[in-house]
Amino acid sequence: MPHLNNMRCAVLGAGGFLGTNLCLALRPRVASLRAFGRRQSFPSALHGIEWISGDFADPTSVAAAISGCDTVFHLVNATTPASANIDKLADLQSNVAPTLRLLEACREAGVTRIVFVSSGGTIYGMPRQVPTPETAPTDPVTAYGISKLAIEKYLGLYEYLHGLQYRVLRVANPFGPYQTSLKGQGVIAAFMHQCAAHEPIHIWGDGQTVRDYVYVTDVIDALLCAAEHEGASRVFNIGAGQGRSLLEILDAIKQVSAQSPEVQFSPGRSVDIPRSVLDISLAREELGWQPQTSFDEGMRRTWAWTIAQQQEGTAP
């Protein structure tokens, strides 16, 4: 596998939260970079990067995006855990089927590696072991998690049949700059946006739901490591390895904002499992990766970015 500085990369889903951050990190490091997506959430951030606008469900657009590339980062995420359960067939048609067409296109274009962002929070379902290792049973309780797992299995099939290398990152709950609250994912982004706008903060359930929150630059570092990885493992958990409840997130936002926002509680949702924390020891051992940004520092940076967006009038 070539080093980053020799890679010709395509980022699919480049206009979103992780995609924007990944493109910014790749731009000075790789031989060439192409960004693909339906739209750019923050066009100024991707200024100067080759952009192809298209829908992931359109095979022609996807083939154009990966043409001439050897490494593809698959970050497309057309649904959320909540929306996927409402329309399971649409979830399958918007995520799994287009990914199969992508894999065929990669095979035809001579792509050598795909790095796929899976879901550390939904793949394992109701985890029997916390923190949860990659070897734990995969019993998703959402269609979203089932689709992610199906894609992981198809990646394995294409490596077996065609030698198309892959790495999967089961990412926990990333947060940081360029995350919006528009898709209903990302509680830190949502809470901070509501706090900055002096709106009530909305919590599903009693606030005791625990998740593993990892700062975005650490996720991006893991993606870069996965692109170059030469070891035997294919699937890696990426998180902080530590859980925090929604009430703890709320307290942290009060700290960084010096505000005491109103909080509104709603009944819990079936898609929200009580506790999800990832065991990240395999990534530490094989990828040589571990989180570098403390939760408190990540929260400070994210709040500063949120306030700057609001002041510029570009807050989502």
Secondary structure, DSSP 8 states (H G I E B T S, - for coil): ---GGG-EEEEETTTSHHHHHHHHHHTTTSSEEEEEES--SSGGGGTTSEEEE--TT-HHHHHHHHTT-SEEEE------HHHHHH-HHHHIIIIIHHHHHHHHHHHHHT--EEEEEEETTTTTSS-SSSSB-TTS----SSHHHHHHHHHHHHHHHHHHHH--EEEEEEE-EEESTT--STTS--HHHHHHHHHHTT--EEEETTS--EEEEEEHHHHHHHHHHHHH--SS--EEEES-S-EEEHHHHHHHHHHHHT----EEEE---TT--SB--B--HHIIIII-----S-HHHHHHHHHHHHHHHHHHT---
